[in-house]
Amino acid sequence: MSHKRVPKRKAAIAVGSVAAIGAAALLLPNAMASQTDAADGAAPKTLKATAASDLASQLEELLGDAFAGSYYDADKQQLIINVVDVEGDNNNVIIQAQKAGAAVREVENSIAELKAGAQTLKAEATIPGTAWSVDPRTNKIQVTADSTVTGANWDTIESTVQSLGAGMATIKKSAGTFKPLAVEGGDAIFGGGARCSLGFNVVTGDGTPGFLTAGHCGVAAAEWSEEEGGAPVATVEAATFPGDGDFALVKYDDPATVADSTVDVGGGQTVDILQAAEAEVGQQVFRMGSTTGLNDGEVTGLDATVNYPEGTVTGLIQTNVCAEPGDSGGSLFTQDGSAIGLTSGGSGDCTVGGETFFQPVTTALAAVGATLGAADAGAGAGDEAGAGEEAGAGEEAGAGEEAGAGEEVGAGEEAGAGEEAGAGEEAGLGEEVGGDELGGVDDQATEGVDDGTGLETEGH
């Protein structure tokens, strides 16, 4: 696992140079929504996705009950804030929201109403193979049923959605089966006959090194190794699955392990992870997993509930990024180096696509009392970021900067498992990586890649 130990030969790339893989255009829905003109003519600001997420959190507090969700328009690079009951005092805070740089639109369903609808679904339609999340772009609950939901179960889902009233929820079928994505075989992290993917390296509450992965991986095996049948190198400290999340903290058995705050994206290249951040609907995200390598897509829903055969998991992020068995626990991150999620499960594959769900990194960090960073900084990184403090609130933990996790490692250092996850070749800075296979995803780019400073891939 090249993002687990210090590599021998590792080409560190600027996060901003990671290119999208067939990113789709973002459409703004018009149903039940109207743009609210700013009284003072303030135009929405151009924002990066992470900055938009931070602004959304601030405006949610400012708007109070008038806040009805938010999403990111990637094409315009704008934050869209949904509001209800635009009158009286609420109109004043909306003007403040516009001055802060958000585009404001009026919608019908409040957050309280959407949450009440989700509770009704939980009480009356908790059926394996179903999922639901709030989609602020449509201002509705997005309900999805996989291919196993048929007959009476489908009737129950459909009637429950109809009982919520017109304009509250939509329902669709998914071609696959919702399941956690762990499986045997392959090269990643191995335990008890299962294979998963490492998510992000962290500094645990006591200053020792560890990593985050999926909770269903953590409950499947207590000890994990770098090779199938190999000696254990890490032990599960805590795991949650099913229930309020799908995450596990795994501590390296050797406290001297140097665990970089990076993600190996194949071809000898890595992305520096600088902070943990909240997901925003409409945000472009990248996923790295041991089965399918690097893929991208966008966030489509928040606070998702998924009814796996093993039980119900709540509080997840829903996306259209593809994933396959063995990708579980893998990294979901952004172009600007923000850790967003850990792969939980979903349906479909990287040929036909599908829905995929992720554990928010911020929630996992807060729950286990860990921070992002490099373990060679020891307790210093934990002190700097405040181990277990608001690392889960979308704030910058600073470990990538203060602990030196984002430092470039020269060509003389070890590539470790990055050679396995990538093309199996050593790719130093400036070497051509176009055309190599990135963990199962062919790099189709043949232009603008040979200088080693960018990574171009295509397709979902």
GIFENGI-V204161 format. One record per helix or strand. SS is the DSSP state (helix for helix, strand for strand). FROM is the first residue (numbers start at 0). TO is the last residue. If there is no record, write none. Layout:
# GIFENGI-V204161
ss:SS from:FROM to:TO
ss:SS from:FROM to:TO
This chain:
# GIFENGI-V204161
ss:strand from:10 to:12
ss:helix from:14 to:16
ss:strand from:17 to:17
ss:strand from:33 to:34
ss:helix from:48 to:65
ss:strand from:66 to:72
ss:strand from:77 to:82
ss:helix from:88 to:99
ss:strand from:102 to:105
ss:helix from:110 to:123
ss:strand from:129 to:134
ss:strand from:139 to:144
ss:helix from:150 to:162
ss:strand from:168 to:172
ss:strand from:178 to:179
ss:strand from:182 to:182
ss:strand from:188 to:190
ss:strand from:193 to:195
ss:strand from:199 to:202
ss:strand from:208 to:212
ss:helix from:214 to:217
ss:strand from:222 to:224
ss:strand from:231 to:239
ss:strand from:242 to:242
ss:strand from:246 to:251
ss:strand from:261 to:265
ss:strand from:268 to:271
ss:strand from:274 to:275
ss:strand from:283 to:288
ss:strand from:292 to:307
ss:strand from:310 to:318
ss:strand from:330 to:332
ss:strand from:337 to:345
ss:strand from:348 to:348
ss:strand from:352 to:352
ss:strand from:355 to:359
ss:helix from:360 to:367
ss:strand from:370 to:371
ss:helix from:374 to:376
ss:helix from:378 to:384
ss:helix from:389 to:392
ss:helix from:398 to:401
ss:helix from:417 to:420
ss:strand from:436 to:437
ss:strand from:440 to:441
ss:strand from:454 to:454
